Amino acid sequence: MDDRVDRVRDLLHEAGATHHVVFRLTDGDDPDWATWYTAWLVDHSELPEVLGARPVPSELTWLLVQADKDVTAEPSDAAWEDVYAARIVEHFG
């Protein structure tokens, strides 16, 4: 497996933990979560270095929302971070 997928998965996990802390008063509820994740991933993580370029924020937000819709529509045993990471690397890699 591509090492970048593992690295992006770890960044997504870190983003999720950070998001939950930031939105602790709402128990992590954030209707615009994908925009928050995008900003954190692009501006406060190593994602641009892992992918070899800075993703266009709106494109990453779209990809996160689409991945969430797909995972929700067709649940699997895979962790969400694994699914999203593979899609991010495939799309931007």
Secondary structure, DSSP 8 states (H G I E B T S, - for coil): --HHHHHHHHHHHHHHHHHHHHTGGGTT--TTHHHHHHHHHHHSSSHHHHHTS---HHHHHHHHHHHHHHHHHS--SS-HHHHHHHHHHHHH-
